Structures are given as structure tokens and as C-alpha cells.
Amino acid sequence: MKVARSALLVALLTLLAFATGCYVPTKKVFLRVELPPELARNVKNLAVLPQIAETGRAAGAGIVALELKQEAGKLRLQLPGACPLVVDTRELRKTGVTEVVLKPLFDLGTTERVVGLGQTFELVARANCRQAEKAHATFVASGGAPLDDVALGDGGRRFSAKTRAAAPAKSATRGIVPVSAREQRRLRSEVTFRAELPDGVRFERALGISAVARSGGLADVGFAHPVLLGGSAWSLLEQHPIRKRRCGAWASCSSYCPMCRASTRLSDARGAELTLHSGRYDQLPLDCGRAACHAELAESAKNSPMTQVLASDLGGCHALREPACASACHATGEPGTADGGFSHVASELGLPALPPEHDDLPRALRRLGGVGCMACHGPTKIPEPQARSTMLRNDVCAVCHDAPPRYGHVEALEASRMGHADAAPAVRSDAACARCHTAWGALGRAAPPAEAPPAGITCPTCHDAHPHGKTGIAAVAASAATPSAAPTHGGLLRALALPANATGAAAIILRREPRVHRPVTRRPATRCGPKPAPPRSWPGKAASSRKTGAAITLAGPHSADARGCLSCHDSGPDELVLGKSHGFRATRPGLCALSRRRQKP
């Protein structure tokens, strides 16, 4: 009804104009203005001079569509921080849309870049128009990790410095050194470029300089992704076009930056070999789910919260206040490198900003959006069999989930007792202890690899990236329990079905099985017999004796609580926003003590 009234009103006004003899039909042309990525948020500040030339506009993510009078002639487009653009409406397309691009006052390159430990780098500000050439400009080291050998040139428009060779926290790791988001931030510097034009207009842009690239410790890496190697005297066994450089003062590590698709074999002073696989994310065929491979895993990944996270961001499900978070942790690839990941391809396509809808992304970016198979496994292949234990470490998850104070899941876990459950070497070497005190044992493996450092109860113990699959980690966990214990889908939470002989009201009370932690006497096995195995347990729900298979059927005060252990153990470091519950600190320990007293016979 409202639409009909509006149409009628327009028709009446048109007839009135003709009747009075003052109606002059105006021809319109349409102009699509694309803004620089760093100025995409300022779409509302785009000015058309003279204003009378504009008859309508619509603004989107980094794009402004203008309706202009064809007879207006020359007009000027102005946006603070961008070079002004003069267009002539008489030369625009009479039908369809004419597209133009505004340039920023200065070209500074990518916003984020990874340069390496102890490496010299240079930043240059290039003027894109005469107005920018007249500006007073300078670079300044504005925060983050200190820089050495800072120097300015070309009137403040050229900046050079050297990153410090500060070893990451896990530099003692032999082989590839894992680098979490927290560690990268600790070694990240910020350099700000500021300029002021004669008319008072100011231009400012912050650039991030990371000394290290994030790494989960896997041997599968992208192009231009520097890899740190812990150990001593690494050397190439097979020479490939790969750049090798020392880490300066950190003499126990070498840094490798692959620049082509290749497999490179290296060896350290002890004779241990390591094979690095490098490639581009956008050149990897997405055939993980083809027949006879990982079809069920690929099918389950379609609806995984990790796979759909970027689509949820752009669909309005999340408050996406900082696009850099989406490109770094909600998409595939490492920002600041030429690895063919989301950020790299977006810069190659000149994408001004993330669109409001996921379907509006170019196809090349849709396949790189979200945290899919490649985001965790890498751009070439899954780890080789002898290296797949690396997928069970926290380091793979720490690439994104260890960025306090916003994301502190890994920090909270590693600060808890569970994070140090296998600190004693005997715990990792003894299969009976490793069953409960290591992620490998909890998921059905006899013991962690001999060369694996202490890792405690890691993220994959409770979380499963393949919740529906019948292969991979989920299958290992299922086969390690009982035939009836199949993985069920609960987001990314690993949920095992209760054993058939469990009543549902049972609970884990280890003190009812005193032999589990009884000290082992130094007697021959023939005299004492084998060490009793601990019960196979389902946290907060039920347990069955590993020796007899009988259910432990004691009163379970938490059996009706869907959160299980987290009903009491859900606290951690106070400064964390997300992930605090992964500290598993009891918020009300008195209640647990009361429950234990009530269960005594």
C-alpha cells in the first residue's frame, strides 16, 4: 500500500511539473568508487564537489555507488587521507556503471609483514599525488618490541631498522620451533607513518613488523614463511632454491624461508633428519574428501564452527570489529607473508575491505576463508606418519588460541596442573601412567614419542576437529575405549558415549580404586604380577575397571550436570577474557569436599 501511494505521489508531482512548464528531465550516470583498504571505514566521509552534482548514493564495505547528473561536467571526489580525483560526468558511460579507484596519499605496502629475527628491514612512503609530495611526513617507532639501528632518510619518508634476535619461549625445541600468537606479539614492533598537508589534512597509518611468523611446529609451511629450527648446526642434505640465514646472536637456531614449492631435507649435528614441505595455500587442490581418502572428515568439516567462522563473521553472527582478526585467525594463511593465504590473495586482488556477506567474496577467497583442513595441516599435505604426533600438541591450537587477554585458552591450560601432568620423564615412558597423564595415552596410544617434550593433557584430549569422522583422532579415541564408545558431535568438544555397563549415575572416584596410584615395589614381575591398569574413565560421568570391565557404580553428584568437570573446575587467570575455564581451577572447592564426605559408606 505504501509503495502504491509513493508511486502515485511521484506521478502527480511529475504531471504538476509539466503543467507549470518547469519540468526538465535530468539524465543520470552512475559511478562506483572503490576506496583504499586503509580508508575503507571512511565511506561516509566521501565528498562530491560541487554537491549539487550528486543525486543519490549507496555505501558498502569500502565501496560507494554514486548517482550523478550527466550535465554536471567536471567534479571533484575528496576523502581525508586519499588523493583527490577529478572526473567529468560527460565522459562517463551513458549506460551501466563506470568504476574508479581512489588512491591513498601514500603507498606504504602491506600493513603486516614478517621480516625475521635479527633482520634489517626498510619502509618507504611513496607519494601518490602532488598534494602528498608537499606534506610534512615522518616514520616513528610507536610501540611493541624495541628496534635497533633505527634510521630515517628522504626527509622522514624512508625508515630502516633491525629486529632483535630474541629467542622465542620454546627455542629449546629440537626441530621446528613452535611460535604462538602470544609469542609473535611479544616480538612484534609497530611503526607509524604520519603526514600533514599544507591545508591541515592529516594522514596516519600503523604498520606491524613481526620478527617471527606463527607456527604450529609442523613441517608443512607456506611460501615466504620463515621457519625457526631449534638444535645445532642444521645443514641442507638436498639443495633447493631456499634461502638460509642465521638468527644472529641465537646461534643454536637457523632460519629458513622457502621461496618455491619443494621438499627440502635437512640434518642437524646429531644426525637427525627433517623434511620441510613448502607451497602456496591457493595452489593446493581441495580434494581432501575425494573417494577413498577423507570423505567423511571433509563432510563433517562443512558444518564445523571452525570451517564456518568467517562466514559467521560476515553474516552478522559475530561482532567483527577488527578485520585483521578475521584475516589472521578466522581464515587460512599467515598475514605478512606471500604464502597464497587469505590475506595475501586479498592484497593481490586489491580487495578494499571485507564485504558484508560471505557470498560476496571472490571465489579465490571463499576457498581460503574459515579454518579448514589447510589452516591446521598446512598447504601441501598432512604430516608424515612419524611426525603426526605433532598434531596432538597445544602448539597447533596456540597459533590462534594463545593471544591474551582476548584469547587465553592455551595459556590457561599450560598454567594448570593438567598442562604439566607428564612433567616427570617416568610418566611419559610408563604406558600405565601415560594412559591418563598424556594426550597420547588418553587418545589410545601407548606412550608419546621418545623425542616428544612434556606437553601434559593437550587440547585434542578434549576437543576434536573431526567430530563425525571414522578416521583420524576420533577413531583412535573410540577404539581405545570400548566398542560402544563412539564419538558424538558436540561442537568441537570430544564426547564419548558411556560404556554399555554404565548406569548413568556412576561417577569417577579414584579413591575407590586405591591400586591405581599405589607405589610400585621393586620386585620381579613374576612375584608381583603386572601393575594394575587404571579404570577407563569418562570425566564427570562414569568409569569402568580396565581389569575386569565392571562399572564403578558409586553415587555420582555430577552425573546430571552436562558440563561434567566444568561444573566446579571452570576458573583460571583473572585477566583473560576467553578461555579462563581452561585453567580448571575449582571455584567452590568446599562443595567437592562435602560431596566426598557424603559418599563415604
C-alpha positions in Angstrom: 0.0 0.0 0.0 2.8 2.4 0.9 4.6 1.6 -2.3 1.5 2.4 -4.4 1.0 5.7 -2.6 4.6 6.7 -3.2 4.3 5.9 -6.9 1.1 7.9 -7.2 2.7 10.8 -5.4 5.6 10.8 -7.8 3.3 10.6 -10.8 1.2 13.6 -9.5 4.4 15.7 -8.9 5.6 14.9 -12.5 2.2 16.0 -14.0 2.3 19.1 -11.9 5.8 20.0 -13.1 4.7 19.5 -16.8 1.6 21.6 -16.2 3.6 24.5 -14.8 6.2 24.3 -17.6 9.2 24.0 -15.2 10.0 20.3 -15.6 13.3 19.5 -17.2 14.2 15.8 -17.4 17.7 15.1 -16.0 19.9 12.4 -17.3 21.8 10.3 -14.8 25.1 8.5 -14.8 26.4 6.0 -12.2 29.9 6.0 -10.7 31.3 3.2 -8.5 34.1 4.5 -6.2 36.4 2.0 -4.6 38.3 3.2 -1.5 41.8 2.3 -0.4 41.7 -0.7 2.2 43.2 1.5 5.0 40.4 4.1 4.4 37.5 1.7 3.7 35.9 2.6 7.0 35.5 6.3 6.0 32.9 5.7 3.3 30.6 8.3 4.9 33.2 11.0 4.6 33.5 10.9 0.8 32.5 14.3 -0.6 31.4 15.2 -4.1 32.1 18.8 -5.1 30.0 20.5 -6.2 27.4 18.8 -4.1 24.6 19.7 -6.5 26.1 17.2 -9.0 25.1 14.3 -6.7 21.6 13.0 -6.8 22.0 9.8 -4.7 24.4 7.4 -3.2 24.7 3.9 -1.6 27.7 2.9 0.6 29.0 -0.6 1.3 32.2 -2.2 2.6 34.9 0.1 1.0 32.7 1.0 -1.9 30.5 4.0 -2.7 27.9 4.0 -5.6 27.1 7.5 -6.8 24.2 8.7 -8.9 25.3 11.9 -10.7 23.9 14.4 -13.1 25.3 13.8 -16.6 25.4 17.5 -17.4 27.3 18.4 -14.2 30.7 18.2 -16.1 33.9 18.1 -14.0 33.5 17.4 -10.4 36.0 16.5 -7.6 35.9 13.5 -5.3 37.5 14.1 -1.9 38.2 11.8 1.1 40.5 12.6 4.0 43.7 10.5 3.6 43.1 9.9 -0.1 44.3 11.7 -3.2 41.5 13.8 -4.7 40.1 12.6 -8.0 38.6 14.8 -10.8 36.0 13.1 -13.1 34.0 14.5 -15.9 30.4 13.2 -15.9 30.0 13.9 -19.6 32.7 11.3 -20.3 31.2 8.6 -18.1 29.4 5.6 -19.5 25.8 6.5 -20.6 24.6 3.1 -19.7 25.9 0.8 -17.0 28.4 1.8 -14.3 31.8 3.5 -14.5 34.3 2.3 -11.9 37.1 4.4 -10.4 39.6 3.8 -7.6 40.8 6.4 -5.0 44.4 6.1 -4.1 45.8 6.8 -0.6 48.0 9.8 -0.2 51.0 7.5 0.3 51.7 3.9 -0.7 53.3 2.1 2.3 52.9 -1.5 1.2 51.2 -4.2 3.3 50.0 -3.4 6.8 51.6 -6.5 8.3 54.9 -8.1 7.4 57.2 -10.8 8.7 60.9 -10.0 8.4 62.7 -12.5 10.6 64.8 -12.4 13.8 67.8 -10.1 13.8 67.0 -8.9 10.3 67.3 -5.4 8.8 64.2 -4.1 7.0 63.1 -0.9 5.3 59.9 1.0 5.0 59.3 3.6 2.2 56.4 6.0 1.9 55.8 6.9 -1.8 53.5 9.9 -2.6 50.6 9.1 -5.0 49.8 12.7 -5.9 51.1 16.3 -5.8 49.3 17.0 -2.6 51.1 14.2 -0.8 54.5 15.4 -2.1 54.0 18.7 -0.3 53.2 17.1 3.1 55.5 17.1 6.1 55.9 13.4 6.8 57.9 11.1 9.1 58.1 7.5 10.4 58.2 6.8 14.1 58.7 3.5 16.1 55.5 3.7 18.1 55.4 0.6 20.3 55.9 -3.1 20.7 59.3 -4.8 20.7 62.2 -2.4 20.6 64.1 -2.0 17.3 67.9 -1.5 16.8 69.8 0.7 14.3 66.8 3.0 13.6 67.4 5.5 10.8 65.4 8.0 8.8 66.0 9.2 5.3 64.4 11.1 2.4 63.0 13.8 4.7 61.5 11.2 7.0 59.8 9.1 4.3 62.3 6.2 4.5 62.7 4.2 7.7 65.2 1.4 8.3 65.7 -0.7 11.5 66.8 -4.1 12.7 64.7 -6.5 14.7 66.3 -8.0 17.8 67.4 -11.7 17.9 65.3 -12.6 20.9 64.7 -16.3 21.2 61.0 -17.5 21.3 59.9 -19.2 24.5 60.1 -22.7 23.0 63.6 -22.2 21.5 64.8 -25.4 23.2 62.6 -27.5 20.9 64.6 -29.7 18.6 63.4 -29.2 15.0 60.8 -26.6 14.1 60.2 -24.1 16.9 56.5 -23.5 17.6 55.5 -19.8 17.7 52.1 -19.0 19.3 50.2 -15.8 18.7 51.3 -14.6 22.1 54.9 -15.1 21.3 54.6 -13.4 17.9 53.0 -10.4 19.6 55.9 -10.3 22.1 58.3 -10.0 19.2 56.2 -7.6 17.1 57.0 -4.0 16.6 54.8 -1.1 15.5 55.9 1.7 13.2 53.6 4.6 12.5 53.8 6.9 9.5 52.4 10.4 10.0 51.9 13.2 7.4 50.3 16.6 7.4 49.3 18.5 4.3 49.7 22.3 4.0 45.9 22.7 4.3 45.9 20.8 7.7 44.7 17.4 6.5 46.4 14.6 8.4 47.3 11.1 7.3 48.3 8.3 9.6 48.9 4.6 9.2 50.3 2.0 11.6 52.4 -0.9 10.3 53.1 -4.1 12.1 56.6 -5.7 11.9 56.8 -9.2 13.2 60.2 -10.8 13.8 58.7 -14.3 13.7 55.8 -16.0 11.9 53.3 -18.0 13.8 53.9 -21.7 13.6 52.3 -24.9 15.0 55.6 -26.7 14.7 54.5 -28.7 11.6 56.9 -29.3 8.8 54.3 -28.1 6.2 54.7 -24.4 5.6 53.8 -21.7 3.1 55.9 -19.6 0.8 57.9 -16.8 2.4 57.0 -18.2 5.8 60.3 -18.1 7.9 60.8 -21.3 9.9 62.9 -21.4 13.0 64.9 -24.5 13.7 66.0 -25.3 17.2 69.0 -27.5 17.7 72.6 -27.2 16.5 74.3 -26.9 13.1 71.5 -27.6 10.7 72.6 -28.3 7.1 70.9 -29.0 3.8 71.1 -32.5 2.6 69.3 -31.7 -0.7 69.9 -28.2 -2.1 66.8 -26.4 -3.3 66.1 -22.7 -4.1 65.7 -21.9 -0.5 67.2 -19.0 1.4 69.1 -19.9 4.6 70.2 -17.4 7.1 71.4 -17.5 10.7 69.5 -16.0 13.5 72.3 -13.6 14.6 73.1 -14.0 18.3 70.8 -17.0 18.6 73.5 -19.4 17.4 71.5 -22.6 18.2 68.9 -21.9 15.6 68.8 -21.5 11.8 66.0 -19.7 9.9 64.8 -21.0 6.6 62.4 -19.1 4.3 61.1 -21.3 1.5 60.5 -19.4 -1.8 59.3 -22.2 -4.0 57.2 -25.4 -3.9 59.6 -28.0 -2.8 60.5 -30.7 -0.2 63.8 -29.9 1.5 65.8 -32.4 3.6 67.9 -31.1 6.5 70.1 -32.6 9.1 71.4 -31.4 12.5 74.6 -32.1 14.3 73.2 -35.2 15.9 72.3 -36.7 12.5 68.5 -36.2 13.0 66.8 -35.5 9.7 63.9 -33.2 9.0 62.0 -32.7 5.8 60.3 -29.4 5.1 57.4 -29.2 2.6 56.5 -25.8 1.2 53.8 -24.5 -1.1 51.0 -21.9 -1.6 47.7 -22.3 0.0 45.8 -21.2 -3.1 47.5 -23.8 -5.2 46.6 -26.8 -3.1 43.8 -28.8 -4.7 40.8 -29.1 -2.3 40.4 -32.8 -2.7 40.8 -33.9 0.9 37.3 -35.5 0.7 37.6 -37.4 -2.6 36.7 -41.1 -2.6 38.9 -43.5 -0.6 40.6 -40.6 1.2 39.0 -38.4 3.8 35.4 -38.1 2.6 33.7 -38.4 6.0 36.1 -35.9 7.5 35.6 -33.4 4.7 31.8 -33.8 5.0 31.9 -33.2 8.8 34.1 -30.1 8.2 31.4 -28.4 6.1 29.3 -27.6 9.2 32.1 -27.3 11.7 32.2 -24.0 13.7 35.9 -23.6 12.6 35.1 -24.0 8.9 32.2 -21.6 9.1 33.8 -19.0 11.4 34.5 -16.4 8.6 31.0 -16.9 7.1 29.5 -16.3 10.5 31.6 -13.1 10.8 30.4 -11.7 7.5 26.9 -12.9 8.1 26.5 -10.8 11.2 26.6 -13.7 13.7 29.7 -12.2 15.4 30.6 -8.6 16.1 33.5 -8.2 13.7 35.1 -5.1 15.0 38.7 -5.8 13.8 39.0 -7.3 10.3 42.7 -8.1 11.0 41.4 -10.7 13.5 39.4 -12.4 10.7 42.2 -12.5 8.3 44.7 -13.8 10.8 42.7 -16.3 12.8 39.4 -16.8 11.0 41.0 -17.6 7.6 43.8 -19.6 6.1 47.4 -18.4 5.9 49.8 -16.1 7.7 49.4 -12.4 7.2 52.6 -10.6 6.2 53.9 -13.5 4.0 53.4 -14.3 0.4 52.0 -17.8 1.2 48.9 -17.7 -1.1 46.7 -17.4 2.0 43.6 -15.3 2.5 45.5 -12.0 3.3 48.0 -12.5 0.5 45.4 -13.2 -2.1 43.2 -10.4 -0.9 46.0 -8.0 -1.4 46.7 -9.4 -4.9 43.1 -8.9 -5.8 43.1 -5.4 -4.4 40.1 -6.1 -2.2 39.3 -2.8 -0.5 37.6 -4.4 2.6 35.7 -7.5 3.7 32.2 -7.4 2.2 29.1 -7.7 4.5 28.3 -11.2 3.2 30.5 -14.2 2.7 29.0 -15.0 -0.7 30.2 -11.5 -1.9 33.8 -12.6 -1.5 35.6 -13.6 -4.7 35.7 -17.4 -5.2 39.5 -17.4 -4.6 38.9 -16.0 -1.1 35.9 -18.1 -0.3 38.0 -21.3 -0.5 40.6 -19.7 1.8 38.1 -18.4 4.4 37.4 -20.2 7.6 39.7 -22.6 9.5 39.6 -25.7 7.2 41.9 -28.6 6.6 44.8 -26.5 5.3 44.7 -24.0 8.2 45.9 -26.7 10.6 47.6 -29.2 8.4 49.4 -26.8 6.0 49.5 -26.0 2.3 50.9 -29.3 1.0 50.0 -32.4 2.9 49.2 -33.9 6.3 52.3 -34.8 8.4 54.2 -37.9 7.6 53.4 -40.9 9.9 56.5 -40.4 12.1 55.6 -36.7 12.6 51.8 -36.9 13.2 52.3 -36.7 17.0 52.9 -33.0 16.4 49.1 -32.6 15.7 48.4 -33.6 19.3 50.4 -30.7 20.8 48.9 -27.4 22.1 51.2 -25.6 19.6 48.8 -26.2 16.7 45.9 -24.5 18.6 48.2 -21.8 20.1 48.7 -20.2 16.7 45.3 -18.5 17.3 44.0 -19.5 20.8 47.0 -18.1 22.7 46.6 -14.4 22.3 45.9 -13.0 25.7 43.9 -11.2 27.1 41.2 -11.8 24.5 42.1 -15.5 23.7 43.9 -17.3 26.5 42.8 -20.9 26.2 46.3 -22.3 25.8 47.8 -20.0 28.4 45.3 -21.1 31.0 45.7 -24.8 30.2 49.5 -24.7 30.3 49.4 -22.9 33.6 47.2 -25.6 35.2 48.2 -28.9 36.7 46.8 -30.7 33.7 49.3 -28.8 31.5 52.1 -30.3 33.4 50.7 -33.8 34.0 53.6 -35.5 32.3 56.4 -33.3 33.6 58.2 -36.4 35.1 60.0 -38.5 32.5 58.8 -41.7 34.1 55.2 -40.7 33.5 55.8 -40.4 29.7 57.8 -43.6 29.5 55.4 -45.8 31.6 52.4 -46.8 29.5 50.2 -47.3 32.6 50.9 -43.7 33.7 50.8 -42.2 30.2 47.2 -43.5 29.7 45.9 -40.7 31.9 48.7 -38.2 32.1 49.4 -37.6 28.4 47.3 -36.7 25.4 48.7 -39.7 23.5 47.6 -42.1 26.2 44.2 -40.5 26.7 43.6 -41.0 23.0 44.6 -44.6 23.0 48.3 -44.5 22.2 50.7 -46.4 24.4 53.0 -43.5 25.1 54.2 -40.3 23.4 57.2 -40.5 21.1 60.5 -40.7 22.9 61.7 -37.4 21.5 58.5 -35.5 22.4 58.9 -32.9 25.1 56.5 -32.7 28.1 53.1 -31.5 26.9 50.6 -32.5 29.5 46.9 -33.0 28.7 46.7 -31.1 25.5 43.8 -29.5 23.5 43.0 -32.6 21.4 42.4 -34.6 24.5 39.0 -32.9 25.0 38.5 -31.3 21.5 38.1 -33.0 18.2 38.4 -31.1 14.9 36.9 -34.2 13.2 33.8 -34.9 15.2 31.9 -37.0 12.6 34.8 -38.8 11.1 35.6 -42.5 11.5 39.3 -42.0 10.9 41.9 -39.8 12.5 42.0 -38.9 16.1 38.3 -39.5 16.8 38.6 -43.1 15.7 41.7 -43.6 17.9 39.8 -42.4 20.9 36.8 -44.6 20.1 38.9 -47.8 19.6 40.8 -47.1 22.8 37.6 -47.1 24.9 35.0 -49.8 24.2 33.2 -50.9 21.1 30.2 -49.0 22.1 32.1 -45.8 22.7 31.7 -43.8 19.5 32.4 -40.1 19.1 29.4 -37.9 19.1 29.1 -34.4 17.8 29.1 -31.6 20.4 30.6 -28.7 18.6 34.3 -29.3 18.8 34.1 -31.0 22.2 35.1 -34.6 22.2 32.1 -36.6 23.6 32.4 -40.3 24.1 29.3 -42.4 24.8 29.1 -44.2 28.1 30.0 -47.9 28.2 27.2 -50.3 27.9 27.6 -51.5 31.5 27.4 -47.9 33.0 24.3 -47.0 34.8 24.5 -43.2 34.0 24.5 -42.5 37.7 28.1 -43.6 38.1 31.0 -41.2 38.8 34.8 -41.3 38.8 36.1 -41.8 42.3 39.7 -42.8 42.1 40.0 -43.4 45.8 37.6 -46.4 45.3 40.4 -47.9 43.2 43.3 -47.5 45.6 45.6 -49.6 43.5 45.7 -47.1 40.7 48.3 -44.8 42.3 49.8 -47.3 44.7 53.6 -47.1 44.7 55.1 -49.9 42.7 57.5 -52.0 44.7 60.8 -53.0 43.2 60.1 -56.7 42.9 60.3 -59.1 40.0 57.2 -59.1 37.8 56.8 -62.8 38.3 56.3 -62.3 42.0 54.0 -59.3 42.0 52.3 -59.7 38.7 51.6 -56.9 36.3 50.8 -53.4 37.5 47.0 -52.9 37.8 45.7 -50.8 35.0 43.6 -47.7 35.9 39.9 -47.6 35.0 38.9 -46.2 31.7 37.1 -43.0 32.6 34.6 -40.5 31.1 35.2 -37.3 33.0 32.4 -36.5 35.4 30.2 -39.2 34.1 31.3 -42.8 34.5 34.1 -45.3 34.8 34.8 -48.9 34.3 37.6 -51.1 35.6 40.2 -51.7 32.9 41.0 -55.0 34.6 37.5 -56.6 35.0 35.4 -54.3 32.7 32.8 -53.9 35.5 31.3 -50.5 36.0 32.2 -48.5 39.1 28.7 -47.7 40.3 29.0 -45.2 43.1 26.7 -42.2 43.7 27.6 -39.5 41.1 26.9 -36.0 42.4 27.8 -34.5 39.0 26.3 -37.2 36.7 23.3 -35.0 35.9 25.4 -31.9 35.1 26.0 -31.6 31.3 29.2 -29.7 32.0 30.9 -32.5 33.8 34.1 -31.4 35.4 33.5 -27.8 34.4 30.5 -27.6 36.8 33.2 -26.9 39.5 36.5 -26.5 37.7 35.8 -23.6 35.4 38.2 -20.8 36.5 41.6 -19.6 35.6 43.7 -16.5 35.2 41.6 -13.4 36.0 43.0 -11.2 33.2 41.7 -13.5 30.5 38.5 -12.7 28.6 38.0 -16.0 26.8 39.5 -19.4 27.8 39.6 -18.8 31.5 37.8 -22.1 32.2 40.7 -23.9 30.6 42.7 -23.3 33.9 40.3 -25.9 35.5 40.6 -24.1 38.9 37.8 -25.1 41.3 35.7 -22.0 42.0 34.0 -23.7 45.0 36.3 -26.4 46.3 34.4 -26.7 49.6 31.4 -28.3 47.8 33.6 -31.0 46.3 35.0 -31.9 49.8 31.4 -32.0 51.1 30.5 -34.4 48.2 33.3 -36.7 49.1 32.3 -36.9 52.7 28.7 -37.8 51.8 29.9 -40.7 49.6 31.7 -42.5 52.4 30.0 -45.8 53.4 
